[in-house]
Amino acid sequence: MLTPWSAQQRLSQVQSHLASSEADIPRGRESILQKSPDDVVVTCALRTPLTRGGKGGFKDTVAADLLTHTFKSLISHSQIDPNLVEDIAVGNVLAPGAGATEFRAAALVAGFPETAALRAINRQCSSGLQACVDVANAIRCGMIDIGVGAGVESMSSNYGPGAVSEFSEALDNHQEAKNCKVPMGVLSEQMASDRQVTREVQDAFAARSFQKAEAAQKAGKFDEEIAPMKVKWVDPKTDEEMEIVVDKDDGIRQGMTAEGLRKIRPAFKEGGSIHAGNASQVSDGAAAVLLMKRSTAERLGQKIVGKFVCSSVVGVKPLLMGIGPWKAIPVALEKAGIGKEEVDVWEINEAFASQCVWCVKELGLDESKVNPNGGAIAFGHPLGCTGARQVSTLFNELGRTGKKVGVTSMCVGTGMGMAAVWVKE
């Protein structure tokens, strides 16, 4: 029988052991760098080039064909047996029904068997990321073992007023609901004014995006993530149809400066600050990410590119759509148990310079770590593709520079934000 004194000693010993054990538990960055057989990992992430909507290399190529090529490239690059893939999620914004029917057909043409299920996802500009996250979570909970998260958009085919359906009287009579259909350029102009983001600041940020992208393209930094594609293309001057190979992003403007951008007329209001040069480009493109558990990857001999850590999705006021990353990123970092200073690279979608530069400033991020090779202002934002495209771009940059921790994020139309934390291996 323990005396009061011996009982107190024993309690002290137990508390000491517990304290020692807690001290041994990895925290913060060290924690997410740990490896576990149950980690959800990425074994391949790639994309097509991004091309100018209505003008570029993919202007005559439909979204399903872009996706077919991307799926074929994913299978070829990863050497995965397509019969092992159980589910595919594809982000898309503009196609009717988010392209569910034609994208299922595209998967079959690419070589996936009928046993590989497919669904289309539309969460506006975060659709591609949502597709990757949905597949990752399905793997994490044991619903599937192997899946593909992807995104595609042909803005050449589907962009325009018809992409937004008419609101009913009930929706129009609710002010906050009615705000969901305010054009993003208009609300971003208002946000820039309210948050005092000047045109000078926006143009300087946009110019840096172009300059970084131009330098990256010339240095071949995007080559590893791009799957070149042969397509039929009609010359708008002669109507001659020809075959071309699209192997690089064609929206990157050479020699862009803030001074040059100042000459562009505002797009949404007289004396406004937002124009074609400091907003994301209308673009076409596709991207895909192959995911599975670490134990599965090791058993199959798949090369592990990196791992998915966690994600967040938040809502904000529809008229403040652009602040989405500002709200979503802290939530994702908290879930991961890390601070902003522990992140090596940030891929934050440049929907508009106004909202992106505001988010970066308000979050207190080191701008040198944000979109180090440029962003959507420079090479485009194919809406449903971007979230998946960012994954390939992020891992490519982390690997090239020998860094480890990255975050992808974007604002989302109608008032949302999304973010995800990734680790390179």
C-alpha angles and dihedrals in degrees: 000000000000118000117222089256095050090044089055091049091051091049090050090051092051091048090049091051091048092050090050091049092050090050089056093054109103113240137190117354091354089058098054091045090062116104126228132176087237096056114123103234138188116230098176135014123174144147145197119252113274113241136190115273113249092359111047138080095285098044091113097039120094122226095250091057091049088052094046090055092047092051091048090050091049091053092045097046096044096038087219117162100244089213088070094060110100105179139017126195120195124193117215134155112183109037116094109267087006087283095287097152100044093041091055087051090048091055091053092048090049092057105264111136124241087256090070106089122213136198133181120227130199118191093144114244094358094054095110092049091045089054091054093045093048091053092045091052092047088055093045093054094045099250092123137004102212131022145157127233113198144161135201139174135177101193087172088066105034112020117115145070092309091068090076118063123221117269121238121238090257091057094043091052092057108078099207091045091048089055089065090078098049105120111258093234091055095048091044089054089053092047091051089053095045094046093042097239102159126215089244091059092045094049092048091051092047092048091053090051091054093044094050092047093048091051092046093050093048090050091051093242093143096047096090094055097043125089106201115224134205111220142166112255130186117217105231091211099051104017086231114150115220140163117251134175113232108204106151142040105271100194097073108112117214122233096007116173136178088246091057092048091054089068094063117102118242112259105209109033141006109272091009127144105227122085142149092282099055099040131073117278124249101248149166126227150113138223137185138195126199114214137184141138118289091242090054093048092050092048091051095042092242115162109242113228096180144303140265112238108178145311142213136207125191140175127232134174110296092236089053095051091135095066091064096109091049089060100034100047098062089050092053092046091051091051089051092047095233137116127234091253089063093061116096102191133020121200103192116171114246098218087154129354088231095062098035096051090045092052093047091050096044092048090050094232125169100252091209088068094050117096092334091187097041129265147232093314088063105035107015148262113248092188103225093034102053099080092055092039091057090059093059092043092048096049091044091055095043091051095046092051098038093242129139122202125059140168129206120198145159144176115249130218118256090030118305142115134206135190139173136194121223135180125211121220 
